[in-house]
Amino acid sequence: MIVIGLTGSIGMGKSTAGAMFADRAIPVISADEIVHDLYAGRAADAIEAAFPGTVIDGVVDRNRLSKSVLNNEQAFRRLESIIHPLVAEEREAFVEMHRAAGQKLVVLDIPLLFEGNGQETVDKVVVVSCGDELQKQRVMKRPGMTEEKFEAILARQLPDAQKRARADYVVDTSGSFEHTRQQIDKIIDDLVPNAASKTGRS
């Protein structure tokens, strides 16, 4: 089984690319979705203990947590020490489940793949990318986003050019959805020949 690590800086179109893999019946697991579930489940108590007042009715309030760790390296590392091991457990279980089922290809959507040396745990790396201006336009439309928050997020991410240089495949998301989909299709067909017949596509 081939394990793809799907990554890219904020606003580059990673979620869209992940959905397009899923449209081809390729199993996809998103680190963001795992964290969302953990915030409403088994990570909540540990986060409340580390960051009092950030959990409401058993669920982590992302805005409160963001304010607690923004521009605070020590606090951010503390949060990572709670979340990262739990995310890794969920991801490993996902991979093993599909390996046992005989799946040929799976996708791990990991925003900070290179930053966390996650490239060592996957077989191929797909980086989604677009221009700086388009990236900023997309991100600033998100609820609760500010210039300060955007800059803080970028500061924690490897520059896009470096990600592209280290990728096995680069998907340009600056064009139409169809153009992006064509690039995703090419990657799948390159890695898993005859995948169309196995996923029900004609």
Secondary structure, DSSP 8 states (H G I E B T S, - for coil): -EEEEEE--TTSSHHHHHHHHHHTT--EEEHHHHHHHHHTTTTHHHHHHHSTT-EETTEE-HHHHHHHHTT-HHHHHHHHHHHHHHHHHHHHHHHHHHHHTT-SEEEEE-TTTTTTTGGGG-SEEEEEE--HHHHHHHHHTSTT--HHHHHHHHHTS--HHHHHHH-SEEEE-SS-HHHHHHHHHHHHHHHSTTHHHHHT--
